[in-house]
Amino acid sequence: MQVKQQGPLTGLRVMDVSIMAAGPWTGALLGMLGAEVIKVEPPAGDGTRWVMPTQRGMGTNYVSMNVNKKDIVLDFKTEQGRRDALDLMATCDVFVQNFRGGVIERLKLDYESVKARNPRLIYCAICGFGETGPLSTAGCADPIMQAFSGFARSNGVPQEGVEALRFTGFIDLATAAVATEGILAALLDREVCGEGQKVEVSMLEAALEVQYTRYAELLGTGLVPSPRGSESAAFVPDGAYLGQDREIFITVHNESQWKGFCAALEKPDWLADPRFADNRKRVSHRQALSALIVPVIRSRPAFWWLRVLQRHGVPSSMAHHFETYRHHAQILANDMIARFDTPLWGEFFVGGLPWHFSETPCSVQAPPQSGEHTQEVLEELHGLQATVEEAK
């Protein structure tokens, strides 16, 4: 399979030796942006290939995290494998790894070891808790970081304990986004100074970044983030309300929307109620206002409310299941779901591109089979080395 090269990063080469989620998704984002991404797997393969759920034996998580890549197999535990890895790094612009602290040093593939071979390399090291400190060598996973960073303590239903978001690897994906930002910034800096650098990214710092507003609340006001279900701490009404048939999300962020909300519910008297005169007072009287809203919304179907609320300028949405969401006209009109065929695993659907470029369009390409490009890449690599030797 020949991976098509297109997008604003066309011409850049990335070596991705990461596993699981945060690292592989970083490589996938760079690949979707047009870079040639070479995923390097050990002989046993990336373990996410077999993580459930699977489709025809292939883990769907692996597929979604490894689109737009080539794949080679190298054994870093052998001298030849390490030599090939260093030779490949010498041809790359970016290197991505997320090994546990100490492992990459033992393999002699750490930044200091490769900098001499390729001083222009952007070396991205992704870890769990940071490269220094007492937890620098500790293993990590998304739910563990949700717990450690306090993220899980803020989710769920009040008085029902902590709750991690298990539908998606939220912190993994956030870490990959932060890593990609860092890599792109380092590439821009290289254009100015001519040299590469190491970019360190941790899941913990990414978890803190996505909670900036919560920490501002805590440090500025002493308000400790706590589980609120679908409610917001800052606005009322703002959350999920049950209609006759299903839930609808409603958000009122300003006084114009509050007036529209009262008009939609045909409750003009709420506008005159001093308890609800502005958002600060509505937050203070949250329970009283909720007690009034709940039976009104419950009296009609959610879709009826959606139409009425939108007609009055109130932000609102149905609480979709993915199976209905994926067929929505808005999703289809913007190609937000990507489809591709694979020879072994059948037809796959994954998320579409998160950006659209007018001059350098991107696309989502199927992930490779294990070792699919080993011969191609190594033959090219050894051919380049032979050419260099002859030139000497």
C-alpha positions as CSV (number, residue, x, y, z in Angstrom):
1,M,0.0,0.0,0.0
2,Q,1.4,3.4,-1.0
3,V,0.5,6.1,1.5
4,K,-0.5,9.2,-0.3
5,Q,1.3,12.4,0.6
6,Q,-0.7,15.5,0.8
7,G,-1.4,18.3,3.3
8,P,0.7,21.2,4.7
9,L,3.3,18.9,6.2
10,T,4.1,17.1,3.0
11,G,7.8,16.6,2.7
12,L,8.4,16.0,6.4
13,R,9.3,12.5,7.7
14,V,8.2,11.3,11.1
15,M,9.5,8.2,13.0
16,D,6.9,7.0,15.5
17,V,7.9,4.3,17.9
18,S,5.1,4.9,20.4
19,I,2.4,2.5,21.5
20,M,-1.1,2.6,22.9
21,A,-2.8,6.0,22.4
22,A,-1.2,9.4,23.2
23,G,1.9,8.8,21.1
24,P,0.2,7.0,18.2
25,W,-2.5,9.7,17.9
26,T,0.3,12.3,17.8
27,G,1.8,10.5,14.8
28,A,-1.7,10.1,13.2
29,L,-2.3,13.8,13.4
30,L,1.0,14.6,11.8
31,G,0.2,12.0,9.1
32,M,-3.2,13.5,8.4
33,L,-1.5,16.8,8.0
34,G,0.6,15.3,5.2
35,A,3.8,14.1,6.9
36,E,5.3,10.7,5.9
37,V,4.9,8.9,9.3
38,I,6.8,5.6,9.7
39,K,5.4,3.6,12.6
40,V,8.0,1.3,14.1
41,E,6.7,-1.8,15.9
42,P,8.5,-4.5,17.8
43,P,8.3,-8.1,16.5
44,A,5.4,-8.8,18.9
45,G,3.5,-5.8,17.5
46,D,1.7,-2.9,19.1
47,G,-0.5,-4.4,21.8
48,T,-3.4,-2.2,20.9
49,R,-3.9,-4.4,17.8
50,W,-5.7,-6.9,20.0
51,V,-7.5,-4.6,22.4
52,M,-11.2,-5.1,22.3
53,P,-13.5,-4.3,20.6
54,T,-12.0,-5.9,17.4
55,Q,-13.2,-6.1,13.9
56,R,-12.1,-9.3,12.1
57,G,-9.4,-9.7,14.7
58,M,-8.1,-6.1,14.6
59,G,-8.6,-3.7,17.5
60,T,-10.7,-0.7,16.4
61,N,-8.7,1.5,18.7
62,Y,-5.5,0.6,16.9
63,V,-7.1,1.4,13.5
64,S,-8.3,4.8,14.6
65,M,-5.0,5.7,16.3
66,N,-2.7,4.7,13.4
67,V,-4.2,6.1,10.2
68,N,-2.0,7.7,7.6
69,K,1.2,5.8,8.5
70,K,3.6,3.3,7.0
71,D,4.7,0.4,9.2
72,I,8.0,-1.4,9.7
73,V,9.2,-3.9,12.3
74,L,12.5,-3.5,14.1
75,D,13.8,-5.3,17.2
76,F,15.4,-2.7,19.4
77,K,16.9,-5.4,21.6
78,T,19.3,-6.3,18.8
79,E,22.3,-4.4,17.6
80,Q,21.0,-4.4,14.0
81,G,17.6,-3.2,15.1
82,R,19.1,-0.3,17.1
83,R,21.5,0.5,14.2
84,D,18.6,0.6,11.7
85,A,16.6,2.8,14.1
86,L,19.5,5.3,14.4
87,D,20.0,5.3,10.6
88,L,16.3,5.9,10.1
89,M,16.3,8.7,12.7
90,A,19.0,10.4,10.7
91,T,16.6,10.8,7.8
92,C,13.7,12.1,9.8
93,D,12.5,15.5,10.9
94,V,10.5,14.3,13.9
95,F,10.8,11.4,16.3
96,V,7.9,10.4,18.7
97,Q,8.3,8.0,21.6
98,N,6.3,7.4,24.8
99,F,8.4,4.7,26.5
100,R,8.4,4.6,30.3
101,G,11.2,6.5,31.9
102,G,14.6,4.7,31.7
103,V,13.6,2.4,28.8
104,I,14.6,4.6,26.0
105,E,18.0,5.3,27.7
106,R,18.7,1.5,28.0
107,L,17.9,1.2,24.3
108,K,20.4,4.0,23.6
109,L,17.7,5.9,21.6
110,D,17.4,8.8,24.0
111,Y,17.8,12.4,22.8
112,E,21.4,12.8,23.7
113,S,22.3,9.6,21.8
114,V,20.6,10.7,18.6
115,K,21.3,14.4,18.6
116,A,24.8,13.9,17.3
117,R,23.5,11.9,14.3
118,N,20.7,14.3,13.5
119,P,21.0,17.8,15.1
120,R,17.9,19.0,13.2
121,L,15.7,16.3,14.7
122,I,12.6,17.3,16.7
123,Y,12.6,14.7,19.4
124,C,9.2,14.4,21.1
125,A,9.1,12.4,24.3
126,I,5.7,11.7,25.8
127,C,5.4,10.3,29.3
128,G,2.8,10.0,32.1
129,F,3.9,12.2,35.0
130,G,6.9,14.2,33.7
131,E,10.5,13.3,33.2
132,T,11.7,14.4,36.6
133,G,10.3,13.8,40.1
134,P,9.3,10.7,42.1
135,L,6.8,9.4,39.6
136,S,9.0,9.9,36.5
137,T,9.4,6.2,35.9
138,A,5.8,5.2,36.9
139,G,3.6,3.7,34.3
140,C,0.4,5.5,33.4
141,A,-2.9,5.1,31.5
142,D,-5.8,7.4,30.8
143,P,-8.1,6.5,33.7
144,I,-5.1,6.6,36.1
145,M,-4.3,10.1,35.0
146,Q,-8.0,11.2,35.2
147,A,-7.8,10.1,38.8
148,F,-4.4,11.5,39.7
149,S,-5.1,14.9,38.1
150,G,-8.4,15.4,39.9
151,F,-10.3,15.2,36.6
152,A,-12.4,12.2,37.7
153,R,-13.2,13.9,41.0
154,S,-15.2,16.6,39.0
155,N,-17.3,14.2,36.9
156,G,-20.4,12.2,37.5
157,V,-23.5,12.6,39.6
158,P,-23.4,14.4,42.9
159,Q,-22.9,12.2,45.9
160,E,-22.2,9.1,43.8
161,G,-18.4,9.0,43.9
162,V,-15.7,9.7,41.3
163,E,-16.3,8.9,37.7
164,A,-13.7,8.6,34.8
165,L,-14.8,9.4,31.3
166,R,-14.5,5.9,29.8
167,F,-16.2,6.5,26.4
168,T,-12.9,7.9,25.0
169,G,-9.3,8.3,26.1
170,F,-9.9,12.0,26.9
171,I,-6.5,12.7,28.5
172,D,-4.7,10.6,25.9
173,L,-6.2,12.7,23.1
174,A,-5.5,15.9,24.9
175,T,-1.9,14.8,25.4
176,A,-1.5,14.1,21.7
177,A,-2.9,17.5,20.8
178,V,-0.4,19.2,23.1
179,A,2.4,17.1,21.7
180,T,1.4,18.0,18.1
181,E,1.4,21.7,19.1
182,G,4.8,21.4,20.6
183,I,6.2,19.6,17.6
184,L,4.9,22.2,15.1
185,A,6.3,25.0,17.3
186,A,9.7,23.3,17.4
187,L,9.6,22.9,13.6
188,L,8.9,26.6,13.2
189,D,11.8,27.4,15.5
190,R,14.1,25.1,13.5
191,E,13.3,27.2,10.4
192,V,14.9,30.2,12.3
193,C,17.8,28.6,14.1
194,G,18.5,25.6,11.9
195,E,18.7,23.1,14.8
196,G,16.2,20.7,16.3
197,Q,15.4,20.2,20.0
198,K,13.7,17.9,22.5
199,V,10.0,18.5,23.2
200,E,8.8,17.0,26.5
201,V,5.1,16.4,27.0
202,S,3.4,14.6,29.9
203,M,-0.2,13.4,30.3
204,L,-0.3,15.1,33.7
205,E,0.5,18.5,32.2
206,A,-2.1,17.9,29.4
207,A,-4.6,17.0,32.1
208,L,-3.9,20.2,34.0
209,E,-4.2,22.2,30.8
210,V,-7.7,21.0,30.1
211,Q,-8.7,22.0,33.6
212,Y,-7.3,25.5,33.6
213,T,-10.7,27.1,34.2
214,R,-11.4,24.7,37.1
215,Y,-8.0,25.6,38.8
216,A,-8.8,29.3,38.3
217,E,-12.0,28.8,40.2
218,L,-10.3,26.9,43.0
219,L,-7.3,29.2,43.4
220,G,-9.3,32.4,42.8
221,T,-12.4,31.7,44.8
222,G,-11.8,28.6,46.9
223,L,-14.6,26.8,45.0
224,V,-13.6,23.1,44.9
225,P,-14.7,21.5,41.7
226,S,-17.2,18.8,42.4
227,P,-19.5,16.4,40.4
228,R,-22.5,18.2,38.9
229,G,-23.8,15.7,36.4
230,S,-24.5,17.8,33.3
231,E,-24.9,21.1,35.1
232,S,-22.5,24.0,34.9
233,A,-21.1,25.8,38.0
234,A,-21.2,29.1,36.1
235,F,-24.6,29.3,34.5
236,V,-28.3,28.4,35.1
237,P,-30.0,27.0,33.3
238,D,-27.2,25.0,31.7
239,G,-27.5,21.2,31.4
240,A,-29.6,18.3,30.3
241,Y,-33.3,18.3,30.8
242,L,-35.6,15.3,30.2
243,G,-38.4,15.8,27.7
244,Q,-41.3,13.4,27.2
245,D,-39.1,11.0,25.3
246,R,-35.4,11.9,25.8
247,E,-32.9,14.5,27.0
248,I,-32.2,17.8,25.5
249,F,-29.2,20.1,26.4
250,I,-30.0,23.7,27.0
251,T,-27.5,26.5,27.7
252,V,-28.4,30.1,28.7
253,H,-25.2,32.3,28.9
254,N,-26.6,35.8,28.8
255,E,-29.7,37.8,29.4
256,S,-30.8,37.8,25.8
257,Q,-30.9,34.0,25.9
258,W,-32.7,34.1,29.2
259,K,-35.4,36.2,27.7
260,G,-35.6,33.8,24.7
261,F,-35.7,30.8,27.1
262,C,-38.7,32.3,29.1
263,A,-40.5,33.1,25.8
264,A,-39.9,29.6,24.5
265,L,-41.3,28.0,27.7
266,E,-44.1,30.6,27.8
267,K,-43.1,31.7,31.2
268,P,-42.9,35.5,31.0
269,D,-43.5,35.8,34.8
270,W,-40.0,34.3,35.4
271,L,-38.5,37.5,33.9
272,A,-40.1,39.5,36.7
273,D,-39.1,37.1,39.5
274,P,-36.3,38.9,41.5
275,R,-34.7,35.5,42.3
276,F,-33.9,35.1,38.6
277,A,-33.1,38.7,37.7
278,D,-29.6,37.9,36.4
279,N,-27.3,34.9,36.1
280,R,-25.7,35.4,39.5
281,K,-29.0,35.3,41.2
282,R,-30.1,32.3,39.1
283,V,-27.0,30.4,40.2
284,S,-27.8,31.3,43.8
285,H,-31.4,30.0,43.3
286,R,-30.4,27.0,41.2
287,Q,-32.7,24.5,42.9
288,A,-35.8,26.7,42.9
289,L,-35.4,27.5,39.2
290,S,-34.7,23.9,38.3
291,A,-37.8,22.8,40.1
292,L,-39.8,25.1,37.8
293,I,-38.1,24.1,34.6
294,V,-38.1,20.3,34.9
295,P,-41.9,19.8,34.7
296,V,-42.3,22.2,31.9
297,I,-39.6,20.5,29.7
298,R,-41.0,17.1,30.7
299,S,-44.4,18.0,29.3
300,R,-43.3,17.9,25.6
301,P,-41.0,15.8,23.3
302,A,-37.4,16.9,23.2
303,F,-37.5,17.6,19.5
304,W,-40.4,19.9,19.9
305,W,-38.4,21.9,22.5
306,L,-35.4,21.9,20.2
307,R,-37.3,23.7,17.5
308,V,-38.9,26.2,19.8
309,L,-35.7,27.0,21.7
310,Q,-33.7,27.5,18.5
311,R,-36.4,29.7,17.1
312,H,-35.9,31.9,20.2
313,G,-32.1,32.0,19.9
314,V,-31.4,29.6,22.8
315,P,-28.4,27.3,22.3
316,S,-29.7,23.7,22.5
317,S,-29.1,20.2,21.2
318,M,-30.6,16.8,21.3
319,A,-28.6,14.3,23.3
320,H,-27.6,12.1,20.3
321,H,-26.4,8.5,20.3
322,F,-23.4,8.1,17.9
323,E,-25.5,6.0,15.6
324,T,-27.9,8.9,15.0
325,Y,-25.2,11.5,15.1
326,R,-23.2,9.9,12.4
327,H,-26.1,10.2,9.9
328,H,-26.9,13.9,10.7
329,A,-27.0,16.1,7.7
330,Q,-24.4,18.5,9.3
331,I,-21.9,15.6,9.7
332,L,-22.4,14.4,6.2
333,A,-22.2,17.9,4.6
334,N,-18.7,18.4,6.2
335,D,-17.3,14.9,5.7
336,M,-16.8,14.5,9.5
337,I,-16.8,10.7,9.2
338,A,-14.1,9.0,7.2
339,R,-14.5,5.6,5.5
340,F,-11.9,3.3,4.0
341,D,-11.5,-0.3,3.0
342,T,-8.8,-2.6,4.2
343,P,-7.8,-6.0,2.6
344,L,-7.9,-8.0,5.9
345,W,-10.2,-6.1,8.2
346,G,-13.0,-5.0,5.9
347,E,-14.7,-1.6,5.8
348,F,-13.8,0.9,8.6
349,F,-15.3,4.1,9.8
350,V,-13.3,6.6,11.8
351,G,-13.5,10.3,12.6
352,G,-12.9,12.7,9.7
353,L,-10.3,15.5,9.5
354,P,-10.5,18.1,12.3
355,W,-9.2,20.8,9.9
356,H,-9.7,21.8,6.3
357,F,-7.1,23.6,4.1
358,S,-8.0,25.4,1.0
359,E,-4.6,24.9,-0.8
360,T,-3.2,21.8,0.8
361,P,-6.1,19.4,1.3
362,C,-5.6,16.4,3.6
363,S,-7.3,13.0,3.7
364,V,-7.6,10.0,6.1
365,Q,-5.8,6.9,4.9
366,A,-6.2,3.3,6.2
367,P,-3.6,2.1,8.7
368,P,-0.9,-0.3,7.6
369,Q,-0.5,-4.0,8.3
370,S,2.3,-4.9,10.7
371,G,5.6,-4.7,8.9
372,E,3.9,-3.8,5.6
373,H,6.7,-1.3,4.6
374,T,9.7,-2.9,6.3
375,Q,11.4,-4.0,3.1
376,E,10.6,-0.8,1.3
377,V,11.9,1.5,4.0
378,L,15.0,-0.5,4.8
379,E,16.0,-0.9,1.2
380,E,15.7,2.8,0.7
381,L,17.6,3.5,3.9
382,H,20.5,1.1,3.0
383,G,20.5,2.5,-0.6
384,L,21.0,6.0,0.8
385,Q,23.9,4.7,3.0
386,A,25.5,3.0,0.1
387,T,25.3,6.3,-1.9
388,V,26.9,8.2,0.9
389,E,29.7,5.7,1.2
390,E,30.4,5.8,-2.5
391,A,30.5,9.6,-2.4
392,K,33.2,9.4,0.2
